[in-house]
Amino acid sequence: MARSRARNPWLALAFDSAKMATEAQHVMLLRLAKLGRGAGDLPQEIQRMTSEKPAAFANAHLAAAAALARGNKDYIAAKQALRVYRRAVRANLRRLRRKRRSIKMLIPHFR
């Protein structure tokens, strides 16, 4: 299977996108749990949720435009844009997991 993904870069990008989507759903779950229990830093989290999206979009757009300006192929530009989004999602996931102790009580079977 890895061999076919190496031959088709768009397929590899689709798999990477699916991984990023799964991580983003995990971030949404952690944020909804935080909203549901009324965490003390709720206003900051809501501000972060709304302000990070335009910044991530702009950074992804710049990364893709820079890749195209360097003469890279379109799938490489898409990969660069996805990398920006995935980095932001992973940062949110790490940050939200640090405060996960109270969420474990809320969702004991979740790992």
Sequence and secondary structure as in RCSB ss.txt:
>XXXX:A:sequence
MARSRARNPWLALAFDSAKMATEAQHVMLLRLAKLGRGAGDLPQEIQRMTSEKPAAFANAHLAAAAALARGNKDY
IAAKQALRVYRRAVRANLRRLRRKRRSIKMLIPHFR
>XXXX:A:secstr
 HHHHHH HHHHHHHHHHHHHHHHHHHHHHHHHHHHHT TTHHHHHHHHHHHHHHHHHHHHHHHHHHHHTT  HH
HHHHHHHHHHHHHHHHHHHHHHHT HHHHHHSTT  
